[in-house]
């Protein structure tokens, strides 16, 4: 299947489409051909196409409250009042992961299943909605911005709006309202909705047995995923590319990867093997990835556009020459024609502005401040990506007798109340003085060939006190976002060797090296001459 069906190419794959209007036209044609554009007749259209904030009142009986306290993920019955409508016997359970989960007496995330106990009951045509407490996104805009980006690029993603929620007479405040992954959702994008939809909250899905969320073929419950897992692990790369294309909607997956990286979705599939859903389309007999849990975005402007891929399938695709070419072309086209800063920041303004009539002045001002930070992160991400994409391709790091020096260090996250500099006091060193809350680092990167390596440094610390949170404290080394060896180098110490072994499993990979300092006070020095990489035979 040609990737031009979704997006124009640039570079060797074809001419770069330079005007957004041309790109939008191509996307509109592709979305019309593939059913990837929600229409005004789609279930829930009225819920998501106007800017009204819904008022939802939830009543749960005392015995069901007790049941929820005991088993927060199990459905209990509730009654829902929304505007002038009453919905009896609605299933409700608590939702949220480690960072976002809150109990009933706090601001809980909630899933409402209107058809759970009352067959055929729908909320604006939808069986299921999620009410996200947005505790990890105080701007309340990230999920909506990201889902619109994915849909604009032809990747199915749930629609998003907002609601004011009340639970048993207690006003919980503003929530992000998101449609559920159900047959209602699938029907917008696929001709058939009876394929298997998989819940993947436990991590990488293609090489594990998964919980089937919906689907009508129990006799063939995991066949599609098993074929995909076998293709991903195919050792012969030309054969792998062919097998992956036979089992995976490759066009959508490459777009999915590129957008997750572009938006710095550091808790998604591509970078963290988390927050995604899978659908086995019975017509195409291919697996499609859906994004999920996009409440923390644009957090690191300098995230490489070709980072280490954590997801097995993402790594498998990028190990092939065809996959790397497709990803590069797709990333450039998306960045040029879809990641348009003015449009994105204006959309943030529109979303936040629509909340104004429904919120008190102080609450709205706080959300405005958080949204301004999101706009700034979008701007900084675009500026950094533009610089990255303009840079020439790096060459392989050269080793002499199995050793290479690491140079070109850059300071990241300078601590408030502290300092980062390069000192020469007997020996040249990378120096960090901690402020009250410090998570700072010196970083560089290099392109490596397949093999096993050891990253080495000499570190010295004085009066280092740990932070009151987190398991890694003091000074340590790590490899980008993919490998963090536990460390607790605190107190006082003369020069001590620090090292970390890792492996590169692809023919070539850009690897980021990090000299990290997490502390509430104290100083660290990393000897510059000792910062080196050793090839392990």
Beta strands, then each sheet from edge to edge (+ up, - down):
strand 1: 54-59
strand 2: 76-82
strand 3: 85-95
strand 4: 109-113
strand 5: 128-132
strand 6: 160-167
strand 7: 170-179
strand 8: 197-199
strand 9: 211-214
strand 10: 276-281
strand 11: 286-291
strand 12: 403-405
strand 13: 410-412
strand 14: 419-424
strand 15: 428-433
strand 16: 438-465
strand 17: 473-479
strand 18: 483-484
strand 19: 488-489
strand 20: 491-519
strand 21: 521-527
strand 22: 532-536
sheet 1: 1+ 2- 3+ 4- 5+ 7- 6+ 1+
sheet 2: 9+ 8- 10+ 11-
sheet 3: 12+ 22- 16+ 13-
sheet 4: 12+ 22- 16+ 20- 17+ 18-
sheet 5: 12+ 22- 16+ 21- 15+ 14-
sheet 6: 12+ 22- 16+ 20- 17+ 19+
end
